[in-house]
Amino acid sequence: MAEVNEVVMPDSAVLQVLIGLALVFAVFSVAVSRMNETVLGFLNYRGRQLEAELRRLTSENVERDPALPVEPVAAPAGAVRDLTAEMLDGPLRGLRTGGRPSVPAVGATALASGWWQRVRRAQRLRLPAYLPSTEFARAVLDLVEPAPRALLARVSPQDMAKVFDATVTDEQRAAYADAYRAAYAGLTRDTARALQAALPAGYESGLAVTTAMIALLPLAGPADEPAGATVPADASTAPAPMLPLSAEIALLPESSLKTALIGIAARAGADRDKLLAELAGWYDSSMDRLSGWYKRRVSRFLLVYALVLTVVFNLDTISLTRALWQDSAVRTAAVATAESRVSAPNDPSTAGGEGAVEAVRDIGALQIPFGWTRSHAASDPRTLPNDAGGWALKVLGWLIAVAALAAGAPFWFDLLGRLVNMRSTGPKPKPADG
C-alpha cells in the first residue's frame, strides 16, 4: 500500500495545485471582466462605436457648428442628409429613452471633437450599446418606405381586383387605377383622399386601409388642422410627398447602404418581408467588421485591467504555486471551494459586480497568499522582495498571472470544471493484496 501511495499522491497534489490556481484565475478573471464592463458602460464606449459605424455605413460626414441652437433646425440646401440622426431620433428613439419621457435629439446635437466631449455627448444622448439587425432594417425601411406607402401597396389595383365583384364597372376600375397611380407617384393626404373617393362603395377592407393611410400621413396644411387649433406661421407649406421606394432610395446620400438597398429592392420588389430579411442580413455582415475590431480593442483593455489587478492584489503565480504545493490544508480548502463553485446552478463566469467582490473575498478567506503585508519575513510571499533576484521572480509571476487573466473567465471556469471532474473520476489507489 505504501508503494502505491508514493505513485498516486504526488499526482493528486499536482492536480490540487492546478485546481487552486484555476480557481484564483477564474475568480479574478470575473473581476477583470466586471471592471471592463463598468468602465465601458461609464464611457458609453459601445454606443459611441455603434454610432460611428452607422455613420460609416451611410457615408455621412456630418459636421455641425457648435453655435447651432439646441432645437432642431432645417438643414441648409445641399447639406448631407444625416440618416443616423434620423433613425436615432425616429424609429430607434425607443432604444435611447430607457423609460425616460424624453432625450436630446441627435440631429440637434453638435458632433464633439475632444475625447471627453465625445464621452459626455454620448452620455447625454444615451446612445444605444447594441442595435439588432431587425431593428436596423425596420428603421431604414421606415425612412425610405414609411408605413403609409406600405399600406398603399395593400390597396393596389391588382390586389383590389381580387375583391371587386361584377357590380364594379370598367369605368370605376379605371378611375380607381388612375387615382392609385397618382398616389403612387406622390403620396399625400390629398392623393390618398382621392384614392379613397375613387374606391367603389361597400368595400370595407379598402376603406379601412385608406383611412389608416390618411391618418398616418402628415398634415397637408391649415385645412387639416382641427377646429380651434393654433396654426403655425409656416403651416401653409405642404409636406413633401412620399415617393416610391426606388425614388426614395435614389435620394439617399451615396453610401454602401444606398448601394445595398438598390440591389435588395431590385430582388425583393414590393415584398416588404423579403426587404427586411435581406437588409438585416446585410447589416449583420457589415457589422462583423466592427465586432472583430471591437474584440481586438477590448482585449487590450483587458490586459491593462489584468495588470492593474495583478499588481494591486500581488497575484504572483510562482508564489501561489509554491504555497499551494507546500500547504495541504490550503490545497484542500481550495479544492472544496472549486467543487462548490463548479456545482453551483448559476454560471459563475457571469457573476455581477457584487458577486465578483464576494468571490475575491471568499478565496481570500482560504489563506491563499495573495495581496500585500507589512511583515518583513523573508518567507512571506506577500512582502516586497529585497534583492534583484526576488524582484525578477516576482515580475515573472505577475506576467504569468496577467496572461492567465487575459484568457477570460469562461476559459478558466471551463478548465476548472474539467479539472474537478478529472479529480472525481480519476484512478483510485489499488487495494493491498490479501
N, C-alpha and C positions, 0 to 999 in steps of 0.2 A: 504493500500500500504506500509506503514512504517513497518508493522509487517512482510510482505513478504520479504522486503529488509533485515531485520535483519537475515533471514534464508539464503538467496541466496548470499549476498555479502561476508561473510566470506569464503564460498566455492569457490567463484570466486577468492578471494585473494589468497587462498591456491594454486589453480591451476596456477595462475600467478607466484607465487613464484617457484613452481615446473618447470614451463616453463623457468623462468630465470636461475635457477640452471642447468637445462638440456642444455640450450644454452651455458653457461660458460663451462660446462664439455665437450660438443661436440666440441667446438672450440679448447679448449686446448688438447683434445684427438687427434685432427688432428695435432696439433703442436708436440705432443709426437710421433705420427706415422712418421711425416716428419723427426724429429730428429733421429729416429731409422733408417729410410731408408738412411739418409745421412751418419751416422756412419758406417752402414753395407756396404754401397757402397764404402766408402773410404777404409775400411779394406778388401774389397773383401771377406767378410765372407761367402757368399753363394757359391762363386766359390771354396774357399778352402774346404768347407764341401762337395761339389759335387765331387771334385777330390778324397777326402779321401774315399767317399762312392764307387766310381768307382773302386778304388784300393781294397776295401774290397770285392766287388763282383767278382773281378778277382783274388783274393787271392794273390795280389802282395805285397811283402815286399822288394821293390827295394831300396837299399841303394847305393848312388853314392858318390864317392870320390870328395870332393870339388876341388881337384887339377886337375881333368879332364879338358881337353881343352874345349873351348866353342863349337867348331864344333862337330857334331855327330861323334862318333867312333863306330867301330864294337864291339859288346858285346863279352866278353870273353866266351870261351867254358864253358858250364854248367851254365851260368848266367840265372837268371829268366827273362823270356820274359816280357817286360813292355807293356802290351796291352793298358793300359790307355794312355801312351805316344804315342803309335802307332795311336790310334784313334784321340787324340787331335792334333797330328801333321799331320794326314792324312785326313780321311773323315770329321772330325769335325773341321778342321782348320778354316773354314769359320766363325764359331761361335766366334772365337777369334780375327780375324783380324779387324772387325768393320770398314771396309773401308780402313784400312792401307795396304800399299803394303806388309809388312812382319811383323812377330812377332817372338820372340825367340822360338826355338824348345824346347818342354817339355822334350824330350828324352835326350837333351844335357845339361839340367839344373839340378844342384845338388839339392837334397831334403834338405830343411833347417831344423835346429833343434830348434833355438830360435823362440819365438813368433813374434817379429818384423821382423826377417829374413823371416819367412813364409809369412808375410803380403807383404813384398817387393817383394818376389818371385812371389806371385800371381798377384801383380800389373804389374810386368814386363811381365809375360806370358799372361796377360789379360784372365784369366780363365773364362769360361762362368758361369753365375749365374744359368742358367736353361738349362736342356737338355731334349727336348721332347722325349717320348718313341719311336716314329717312327724314329727319327734321330739316337738314340742309336742302334735300331735294324738294320738300314741300315749300320751303321758304323761297327758293329760286322760282318755282312754278307760280307761286303767289305773286311774284313780281312780273313775270313775263306772260302768265296766263291766269289772271285773277279769277276768283270764284264766279263773277257774272259771266265771263267768257266760257267757263266750264259748263255753266247752266245753259248758255246759248247752244252749245253743241248737243244738248239733250232734246232740243226742240227744232232740230234741222228739218227741212222739208222731207228728206229721205226717211227720218225716224217718224215724223208725223204722218207720212203717207201710209204707214203700217196701221195707224189707228183711225185715220179718216175713213168714214163709210161712204156708201154710194150717194148719200144726200149732199155731199160736198161737191160743188160744181167745179168744172175746169177753171172757170174764172176765179173762184175763191182760192183754188190751189195756186194759180199763177200769181194772184195778189199776195198770197202768203209767201211764196218763193221770192217775190220782189222785195217784200219787207224784210225777209231774212237776209237777203244779200246786202241790203243797206245796213242792217245791224251788224252783219259780219265784217263789213268794210270799216265801220267805225261805230263801236257800241257806246251809246249814251242813253240817258233816260228818254230822250225824245225818240230815238230809233227803237228802243225797247218798247215804249208805249205804242209806237206804230205797229210793231210786230204783234203785240197783244191785241190791238184793234183788228188786225187782219186775220186773227185766229177765228175760225168758224165757231159759232156758239155751241155750247154743250160739251166741250172737251175740257173737263176739269183738270186733267193732268197737265196739259199745256198751259192752262190758265194759272195753275199753282206755280209752275216753273217760271213763267214770265213775271208773275207778281213778286216772287222772291228775287228775281234778277233786278227788277226795278228798285226794290228796297235796298239792295246791296250797292247799287251804282251811286256815285257822288252826286250831290245836288247840282242841277244844271244852272241855277240862278235864283233870283229873288222869288220867282213864281213857285219854286219848290219849297220855300220856307213855310212852316206852319203859321197860321194866322196869329198876329201879335208878336212874332219873333223879331228880335233885333237883327237887321240885315247889315252885314259888314260893308265897309265902304267899297271894297273890291269885289263884292259878290256878283257884280254884273259880268265878270269874266267867267265864261263857261269852262268847265274842266276839259282837259284833252280827252278825246275819245279813246276807248280801249281798242287797240288794233289787233289783227290776227296774230297768232303765235309767231309765225315766220317774220312778220313786220316788227314785232316787239323784240325778237332776238336780234334783228338787224340793227336796232337802235342801241344795243349794248356796247360798252367800250370793247375795243379789240383786246381779247384775252383768251387764255386757254379755256375758260368757262364758255365763252361765246363759241369757240370752235367746236367744243364738245356738244353744245346744245344744238348747233346746226346739224351735226351728224345724227344725234339722238332723235331730233324732231323728224328728220327725213326717214328714219327707220320706224319710229313709233307712230307717226301720223297723229291722229286725234285720240289715240289710246292713252289716256292720262295715267293709268296704272303702269303701263309699259314705260312711259316717260319717267315716272317716279323711280321705277326699279333701275333703269339704265343710268339715270342721273345719280342715284345713290351708289351704284357700283363704281361709277367714275370717281365720285368723291372719295370712296374708300381707297381706291388705288392711288389717287393723288395724295392722300394723307399718309400713305405708307412712308413717303419721304420724310415727313415731319416726325413720324413715330421713330424712325431709325435715328434721325438727328437728335431727337429729344432723349432717347435712351443713352446715346453716347455722351451727351452733355450732363445728364443726371448721374452717370457713372463717375464723372469727375467730382461732382458734388459729394457723392457717397464716399469717395476716397478722402476728401477733406474732413467730412464728419467722422469717418472712422479713425483718422489720425488724431483728431481732437479728443474723442472719447478714449482712445488708446493711451494717450499721454495723461489725460486727466485722471483716469482710473488705473493707470500703470498696468496695463494688460501686457505683461511680459510673458510671452509664450514659453520661453525657456524656464523661467522661474515657476510658472504654473505647472509645467510638466514635471519638474523636479519635485515640487510639493505634493502633487498627486501621486507620484511614484513612491515617495518615501512615507506618506501618511495613509495607512489603510483605512482609518476612520473617515478621513475626508473623502477618499475614493468611494467608500460605501455610501456615505450620505449623498454624494453627487449622483451616483447611480440610482439611488432611490428617488431623488428629485427628478431625474431624467425620465424614469419609468412613469412617474405620476403625470408628468407633462405630456409624454407621448400618448398616454391613455386618456387624456382629457378630451371631452366631447367636442370642444371648440378648437379651431385651428390656432395653435399658439403663435404662429408666424404673423397672424393678423391682429394681434392684440393692440388695443388703443394706447394712447399716451399714458394713462394711469396704469394700465396693465403692464406696460414696459417698465415703468418705475418700480412697480411692485415686484416684477420678476428680478430686476437687478438687486433689490433689497433682499429677496429670498435667497439668491445664491451668495450674497454677502454673508448671510447667516450660516452658511455651510463652512465658514472658516477657510475658504479658498483665498490664498494670499494675493489679492489684488488691491490696488489703492496705495496710499502713501501713509507713512507713520513717522513720528518724531524720534522713534527709537534709533539708537546708534549701533545696535547689534549687527555685526557683520553677516550673521546667518539669516537675518530677516530680509527677504527679497523686496520688501516694501520701502526699504531705506534707499537713500541716494548712494550710488557707487562712489568709492573713494579712490579709484585708480582708472587708468585708461582702459585696461582690460575689462573691468567691470562695466564701464560705460559702453564699450563695444558690444558686449553680450546683451546689455540692456536694450540698446538701439536695435540689434538684430532681432531680439524678441518682440520689440514693438513692430518692426516691419513685417514680421510674420503675422502678427495679430491684425495689422491693417489690411494685409492681403486677404486674410481669412474673413474679416468683417465685410469686405467689399464683395464677397461671393453672395451675400444676401441671406436673409432669414429663411426663405423657403428651402434653399440648398442645405443649410445646417440642420433644420428640423427634419428634413427628409433623411439626411445621413444619420441623425440621432436616432430616428425610428429604426433604421436598418441595423445600427449597432446594438440597440436594445433587443431587437428581435433575434439578432445573431447570438447574443449572450443567453437569451432564454431558450433557444433551440440548439445551442452548440453541443459538442460531445461532452458526455458526462464521464467522470473517472470510472474505470473498470473496477468492479468489486474484487476484493482479495480472494485468492483460491482457498477452498477448504476451510 
